Amino acid sequence: MSYLKRTADMVLAQHLEAFGAVLIEGPKWCGKTTTAEQMAGSVIKLQDTDMRDEYLATAATKPSLLLNGATPRLIDEWQDAPVLWDAVRTAVDKRMAPGQFILTGSNTVDKAQIHHSGTGRISKLNMLPMSLWESGESNGKISLMELFDNPNLDIDGIESNLSVEELIFSACRGGWPATINIKSDKAKLLVARNYVKTVCADDVSRVDGVARDELLARMILRSYARNISTLAKKTSLIADVAASGEISCTEPTFDDYVGALRRLFVICDIDAWSPAIRSKTAIRGGLKRAFIDPSVAVAALGLTPEALMTQLNTFGFIFEQMCIRDFKAYTLDFEPHISYYRDRYGLEADLVLHLSDGRYALIECKLGSRDIEEGATHLVELKRLVGEHNKKEAQVPLREPDLLIVLTGGKMAYTRPDGVKIIPLACLKN
């Protein structure tokens, strides 16, 4: 099995040049260990069933012994022995050299279990399931970062190789590396379903040792899936769980389960962008509901590619999840932040992609060509409002958006006369 290059490869290499250790975090099965192994000089896997007890016993008595080996030393699933965090930090201080360790973890650790944040010694890198470019389905003819560097880049006439039907299948299958070498399409779909089943049956309890109910975990995931890409309130999600008639759920219990799912990197809600272009009461806040991968929503709802082909409105929400995943993957080295904009006048941007250097893009996700005009109109109006604000508040101006993008499931890319770039998702790369 050949290794498929990931957008995290270059970022990991850069961080190893700058820091003594790098922590790669992300959901199970997204390829953290495989990516880390490409650069590791030696490897220790704490979940190796033959050696687990030995490793944990050593970690409890003299953790520094587990750090001996060719560098970078990969410590896989380090959170099984949280004491290793402080041991790695101490070793980095003693060795005074970059690139000593790579840690991987599929859930976050309670801060009370470690004594030092690792600031300046341990850098963090978040990985996701594969984007369409990483899985070989996007042709990568349009570079997102090249667009930021050159907003006048000519994209007219560039075409996607994927049909809407193929996009639907990709969303249902998800970006899980385990699907790459599976031959049967039906078998590929089993990976995401099994992921959801494992999370609900095992991981949601193992993440912190608190016993949780599999059925309730599944119902909360299903409620989230019904409301992805929306601003559904917590009370609505709880009511949705109760409406099933299968199980009850209080607010503290809901918060506990959602907290566990966040620690597993399954849920990754999007917060609001609130520029000073409207009154505070006009701009809507709250969290936009989101998963780490579109296939989680599909599997939680028990949907199939065939069903979604007749439910394109539902797929529109799932398509937005795919766009979020891919944008995060394409901007890993720019420490991106993704938010959304919506106000009570109906003006919105599905996504706002912020780079660490201050540049940002306003983005609408529109599956079909019929909705492109509406999406582009929203983006142009948002840019106009920023400009109007700057005329009134010249001393405290807002940066105007660097890019206006409508992402589509269509075939052709082009730039409209108003400057909005229409880009098929399956044409993008980092």
TAJO-V975136 format. One record per residue. RES is the residue in one small letter. SS is DSSP state (a for helix, b for strand, c for the rest). PSI is psi in radians with two decimals (NA if undefined). BURIAL is 1 if it has 9 or more other C-alpha atoms within 8 Angstrom, else 0. Layout:
RES/SS/PSI/BURIAL ; RES/SS/PSI/BURIAL
This chain:
m/c/2.03/0 ; s/c/2.62/0 ; y/c/2.22/0 ; l/c/2.22/0 ; k/c/2.46/0 ; r/c/2.69/0 ; t/c/-0.34/1 ; a/a/-0.28/1 ; d/a/-0.92/1 ; m/a/-0.68/0 ; v/a/-0.75/1 ; l/a/-0.77/1 ; a/a/-0.74/1 ; q/a/-0.73/0 ; h/a/-0.60/1 ; l/a/-0.46/1 ; e/a/-0.43/0 ; a/a/-0.45/0 ; f/c/2.72/1 ; g/c/-0.53/1 ; a/b/2.68/1 ; v/b/2.27/1 ; l/b/2.12/1 ; i/b/2.04/1 ; e/b/2.74/1 ; g/c/3.03/1 ; p/c/2.76/1 ; k/c/2.57/0 ; w/c/0.20/1 ; c/c/-0.09/1 ; g/c/0.27/1 ; k/a/-0.89/1 ; t/a/-0.77/0 ; t/a/-0.74/0 ; t/a/-0.79/1 ; a/a/-0.65/1 ; e/a/-0.42/1 ; q/c/-0.42/0 ; m/c/-0.09/0 ; a/c/2.48/1 ; g/c/-0.46/1 ; s/b/2.80/1 ; v/b/2.43/1 ; i/b/2.20/1 ; k/b/1.93/0 ; l/c/-0.30/1 ; q/c/0.23/1 ; d/c/2.01/0 ; t/c/-0.52/0 ; d/c/-0.49/0 ; m/c/-0.07/1 ; r/a/-0.90/1 ; d/a/-0.69/0 ; e/a/-0.79/0 ; y/a/-0.81/1 ; l/a/-0.63/1 ; a/a/-0.71/0 ; t/a/-0.71/1 ; a/a/-0.60/1 ; a/a/-0.44/1 ; t/a/-0.88/0 ; k/a/1.43/0 ; p/a/-0.45/1 ; s/a/-0.42/1 ; l/a/-0.51/0 ; l/a/-0.16/1 ; l/a/-0.09/0 ; n/c/2.28/0 ; g/c/2.92/0 ; a/c/2.49/0 ; t/c/2.66/1 ; p/c/2.36/1 ; r/b/2.05/1 ; l/b/2.18/1 ; i/b/1.80/1 ; d/b/2.32/1 ; e/c/0.91/1 ; w/a/-0.44/1 ; q/a/-0.23/1 ; d/a/-0.34/0 ; a/a/1.37/1 ; p/c/-0.40/1 ; v/a/-0.38/1 ; l/a/-0.44/1 ; w/a/-0.92/1 ; d/a/-0.55/1 ; a/a/-0.73/1 ; v/a/-0.78/1 ; r/a/-0.78/1 ; t/a/-0.75/0 ; a/a/-0.69/1 ; v/a/-0.74/1 ; d/a/-0.69/0 ; k/a/-0.73/0 ; r/a/-0.50/0 ; m/c/0.82/0 ; a/c/2.52/0 ; p/c/2.89/1 ; g/c/0.60/1 ; q/c/-0.66/1 ; f/b/2.61/1 ; i/b/2.19/1 ; l/b/2.46/1 ; t/b/2.57/1 ; g/b/2.45/1 ; s/c/0.20/1 ; n/c/2.68/1 ; t/c/2.79/1 ; v/c/2.45/0 ; d/c/2.23/0 ; k/a/-0.40/0 ; a/a/-0.31/0 ; q/a/-0.13/0 ; i/c/2.68/1 ; h/c/-0.26/0 ; h/c/2.49/0 ; s/c/-0.37/0 ; g/c/0.12/1 ; t/c/2.26/0 ; g/c/-0.28/0 ; r/c/-0.76/1 ; i/b/2.01/1 ; s/b/2.64/1 ; k/b/2.40/0 ; l/b/2.16/1 ; n/b/2.24/0 ; m/c/2.70/1 ; l/c/2.96/1 ; p/c/2.89/1 ; m/c/2.44/1 ; s/c/3.01/1 ; l/c/-0.56/1 ; w/c/-0.72/1 ; e/c/-0.56/1 ; s/c/-0.01/1 ; g/c/0.21/0 ; e/c/-0.53/1 ; s/c/2.43/1 ; n/c/-0.16/1 ; g/c/0.46/1 ; k/c/-0.19/0 ; i/b/2.10/1 ; s/b/2.16/1 ; l/a/-0.78/1 ; m/a/-0.53/1 ; e/a/-0.61/1 ; l/a/-0.74/1 ; f/a/-0.71/1 ; d/a/-0.48/0 ; n/c/1.43/0 ; p/c/-0.32/1 ; n/c/0.18/0 ; l/c/2.31/0 ; d/c/1.99/0 ; i/c/0.01/1 ; d/c/2.26/0 ; g/c/-0.12/0 ; i/c/2.33/1 ; e/b/2.57/1 ; s/c/2.64/1 ; n/c/-0.13/1 ; l/c/2.38/1 ; s/c/2.95/1 ; v/a/-0.68/0 ; e/a/-0.69/1 ; e/a/-0.61/0 ; l/a/-0.73/1 ; i/a/-0.79/1 ; f/a/-0.74/1 ; s/a/-0.68/1 ; a/a/-0.70/1 ; c/a/-0.68/1 ; r/a/-0.68/1 ; g/c/3.07/1 ; g/c/0.60/1 ; w/c/2.11/1 ; p/a/-0.48/1 ; a/a/-0.33/0 ; t/a/-0.25/1 ; i/c/-0.76/0 ; n/c/0.19/0 ; i/c/2.27/1 ; k/c/-0.74/0 ; s/c/2.33/0 ; d/a/-0.68/0 ; k/a/-0.69/0 ; a/a/-0.63/1 ; k/a/-0.63/1 ; l/a/-0.34/1 ; l/a/-0.40/1 ; v/a/-0.86/1 ; a/a/-0.68/1 ; r/a/-0.73/1 ; n/a/-0.59/0 ; y/a/-0.86/1 ; v/a/-0.74/1 ; k/a/-0.77/1 ; t/a/-0.73/1 ; v/a/-0.80/1 ; c/a/-0.66/1 ; a/a/-0.58/1 ; d/a/-1.03/1 ; d/a/-0.62/1 ; v/a/-0.39/1 ; s/a/-0.62/1 ; r/a/-0.38/1 ; v/c/-0.58/1 ; d/c/0.21/0 ; g/c/0.20/0 ; v/c/2.14/0 ; a/c/2.21/0 ; r/c/2.70/1 ; d/c/2.22/0 ; e/a/-0.76/1 ; l/a/-0.77/0 ; l/a/-0.70/1 ; a/a/-0.75/1 ; r/a/-0.70/1 ; m/a/-0.63/1 ; i/a/-0.74/1 ; l/a/-0.69/1 ; r/a/-0.71/1 ; s/a/-0.75/1 ; y/a/-0.78/1 ; a/a/-0.65/1 ; r/a/-0.39/0 ; n/c/0.29/1 ; i/c/2.60/1 ; s/c/0.34/1 ; t/c/2.98/0 ; l/c/0.61/1 ; a/c/2.30/1 ; k/c/2.78/0 ; k/a/-0.71/0 ; t/a/-0.62/0 ; s/a/-0.68/0 ; l/a/-0.72/1 ; i/a/-0.73/1 ; a/a/-0.62/0 ; d/a/-0.71/1 ; v/a/-0.79/1 ; a/a/-0.57/1 ; a/a/-0.34/0 ; s/c/-0.43/0 ; g/c/0.00/0 ; e/c/-0.49/0 ; i/c/2.64/1 ; s/c/2.82/0 ; c/c/2.14/1 ; t/c/2.90/0 ; e/a/-0.79/0 ; p/a/-0.66/0 ; t/a/-0.74/0 ; f/a/-0.82/1 ; d/a/-0.68/0 ; d/a/-0.79/0 ; y/a/-0.76/1 ; v/a/-0.66/1 ; g/a/-0.73/0 ; a/a/-0.70/1 ; l/a/-0.55/1 ; r/a/-0.70/1 ; r/a/-0.45/1 ; l/c/0.02/1 ; f/c/0.46/1 ; v/c/-0.83/1 ; i/b/2.34/1 ; c/c/1.34/1 ; d/c/2.73/1 ; i/b/2.29/1 ; d/b/3.04/1 ; a/b/2.54/1 ; w/c/2.22/0 ; s/c/1.22/0 ; p/c/2.78/0 ; a/c/0.91/0 ; i/c/-0.15/0 ; r/c/2.97/0 ; s/c/2.69/0 ; k/c/-0.57/0 ; t/c/-0.30/0 ; a/c/-0.53/1 ; i/b/2.22/1 ; r/c/2.44/1 ; g/c/-2.60/0 ; g/c/2.99/0 ; l/c/2.42/1 ; k/b/2.20/1 ; r/c/2.31/1 ; a/c/2.67/1 ; f/b/2.92/1 ; i/c/-0.41/1 ; d/c/2.48/1 ; p/a/-0.49/1 ; s/a/-0.41/1 ; v/a/-0.76/1 ; a/a/-0.77/1 ; v/a/-0.82/1 ; a/a/-0.68/1 ; a/a/-0.54/1 ; l/a/-0.13/1 ; g/c/0.52/0 ; l/c/2.86/1 ; t/c/2.83/0 ; p/a/-0.68/1 ; e/a/-0.72/0 ; a/a/-0.73/0 ; l/a/-0.42/1 ; m/c/-0.33/1 ; t/c/0.09/0 ; q/c/1.07/0 ; l/a/-0.45/0 ; n/a/-0.76/0 ; t/a/-0.73/0 ; f/a/-0.47/1 ; g/a/-0.70/1 ; f/a/-0.68/1 ; i/a/-0.63/1 ; f/a/-0.67/1 ; e/a/-0.65/1 ; q/a/-0.66/1 ; m/a/-0.70/1 ; c/a/-0.74/1 ; i/a/-0.86/1 ; r/a/-0.82/1 ; d/a/-0.69/1 ; f/a/-0.71/1 ; k/a/-0.73/1 ; a/a/-0.66/1 ; y/a/-0.15/1 ; t/c/0.44/1 ; l/a/-0.75/1 ; d/a/-0.04/0 ; f/a/0.27/0 ; e/c/1.12/0 ; p/c/2.78/1 ; h/b/2.34/0 ; i/b/2.29/1 ; s/b/-2.95/1 ; y/b/2.86/1 ; y/b/2.36/1 ; r/b/2.40/1 ; d/b/3.02/1 ; r/c/-0.03/0 ; y/c/0.02/0 ; g/c/0.03/0 ; l/c/2.37/1 ; e/b/2.78/1 ; a/b/2.12/1 ; d/b/-0.71/1 ; l/b/2.56/1 ; v/b/1.99/1 ; l/b/1.97/1 ; h/b/2.26/1 ; l/c/2.79/1 ; s/c/-0.34/1 ; d/c/0.11/0 ; g/c/-0.32/0 ; r/c/2.64/1 ; y/b/2.77/1 ; a/b/2.43/1 ; l/b/2.29/1 ; i/b/2.37/1 ; e/b/2.45/1 ; c/b/1.88/1 ; k/b/1.97/1 ; l/c/-0.81/1 ; g/c/2.89/1 ; s/a/-0.42/0 ; r/a/-0.48/0 ; d/a/-0.03/1 ; i/a/-0.75/1 ; e/a/-0.80/0 ; e/a/-0.80/0 ; g/a/-0.78/1 ; a/a/-0.69/1 ; t/a/-0.74/0 ; h/a/-0.79/1 ; l/a/-0.74/1 ; v/a/-0.70/1 ; e/a/-0.69/0 ; l/a/-0.75/1 ; k/a/-0.69/1 ; r/a/-0.72/0 ; l/a/-0.66/1 ; v/a/-0.76/1 ; g/a/-0.72/1 ; e/a/-0.71/0 ; h/a/-0.75/1 ; n/a/-0.50/1 ; k/a/-0.63/0 ; k/a/-0.57/0 ; e/c/1.09/0 ; a/a/-0.47/0 ; q/a/-0.39/0 ; v/a/1.19/0 ; p/c/2.68/0 ; l/c/2.51/0 ; r/c/2.32/0 ; e/c/2.62/0 ; p/c/2.42/1 ; d/c/-0.46/1 ; l/b/2.50/1 ; l/b/2.09/1 ; i/b/2.33/1 ; v/b/1.99/1 ; l/b/2.35/1 ; t/b/2.92/1 ; g/c/0.22/1 ; g/c/-2.90/1 ; k/c/-0.59/1 ; m/b/2.46/1 ; a/c/2.56/1 ; y/b/2.85/1 ; t/b/2.18/1 ; r/c/2.82/0 ; p/c/-0.48/0 ; d/c/0.08/0 ; g/c/-0.13/0 ; v/c/2.30/1 ; k/b/2.16/1 ; i/b/2.03/1 ; i/b/2.13/1 ; p/b/2.35/1 ; l/a/-0.59/1 ; a/a/0.29/1 ; c/a/-0.13/1 ; l/b/2.69/1 ; k/b/-3.11/1 ; n/c/NA/1
